[in-house]
């Protein structure tokens, strides 16, 4: 069976759609599977995203379109998407399905995606309240619409501009059409107008709608004027940035106590660390203000900072 056949069967086929959560990572994920019997244990043993405490919190069965519903739900939650890495066979693997949001936000998006489709075997854990992660954040109010657009000043420091389009959840056809026009990064895409995209051969009206919805979920839109884009060395900057994100915090010059504290917080790689805010680290029972200042100083030397928007 080819990869296209596998994708088609998963996208249009029957299956369980579930929400799982990790208290250690304070994250959730939406996924599909044909059988839930041992799936929770599978996620735990696999240490998906670097966490071994996954719990299935909610699920239902659909007779068709399981992958489509999953895809649409995750598209609604683009603003919460966080790329985690975990070790598998001694190599860093990407975990693309992880969302840094509360269960209620993921649940709302999933119900919107399934719409009026028939579903059965619906079940919800009595532990979902533990996965609200401190209550609502400002993003809760934006699930039903677009995330707040970034200002031009913020755009200059948004690493999302350097995100390659092939890492986004665009259809294979749309990605190929954009790549043929040398639209490689998110920064390239948001600088184009809708009229410019319409002139691209083979890029359908449906694909343009797909692009617009994806950008909307990221707080972006077509036709943006981004100061300083494109940088002359965008490819080099993107590669260097992604390499830095894969550095383990154990390899940084932190005192043993600080490194251990970060490990207790489920922070394994630099990308995990820079997505935490200063307030989150200070509230940790493991870290003191002195350790947080040292972390900020070390990241600053790498051209990074806490609270970064990372793809």
Secondary structure as GFF3:
##gff-version 3
##sequence-region A 1 311
A	DSSP	alpha_helix	3	12	.	.	.	ID=ss1
A	DSSP	beta_strand	15	22	.	.	.	ID=ss2
A	DSSP	beta_strand	27	33	.	.	.	ID=ss3
A	DSSP	alpha_helix	39	46	.	.	.	ID=ss4
A	DSSP	three_ten_helix	48	50	.	.	.	ID=ss5
A	DSSP	beta_strand	55	62	.	.	.	ID=ss6
A	DSSP	alpha_helix	66	76	.	.	.	ID=ss7
A	DSSP	three_ten_helix	78	80	.	.	.	ID=ss8
A	DSSP	beta_strand	84	88	.	.	.	ID=ss9
A	DSSP	beta_strand	91	95	.	.	.	ID=ss10
A	DSSP	beta_strand	98	99	.	.	.	ID=ss11
A	DSSP	alpha_helix	103	114	.	.	.	ID=ss12
A	DSSP	beta_strand	120	124	.	.	.	ID=ss13
A	DSSP	three_ten_helix	128	131	.	.	.	ID=ss14
A	DSSP	three_ten_helix	138	142	.	.	.	ID=ss15
A	DSSP	alpha_helix	152	155	.	.	.	ID=ss16
A	DSSP	three_ten_helix	159	162	.	.	.	ID=ss17
A	DSSP	three_ten_helix	165	167	.	.	.	ID=ss18
A	DSSP	alpha_helix	172	180	.	.	.	ID=ss19
A	DSSP	alpha_helix	186	190	.	.	.	ID=ss20
A	DSSP	alpha_helix	194	198	.	.	.	ID=ss21
A	DSSP	alpha_helix	205	217	.	.	.	ID=ss22
A	DSSP	alpha_helix	234	245	.	.	.	ID=ss23
A	DSSP	three_ten_helix	249	251	.	.	.	ID=ss24
A	DSSP	alpha_helix	256	264	.	.	.	ID=ss25
A	DSSP	alpha_helix	270	274	.	.	.	ID=ss26
A	DSSP	alpha_helix	278	282	.	.	.	ID=ss27
A	DSSP	alpha_helix	289	301	.	.	.	ID=ss28
###
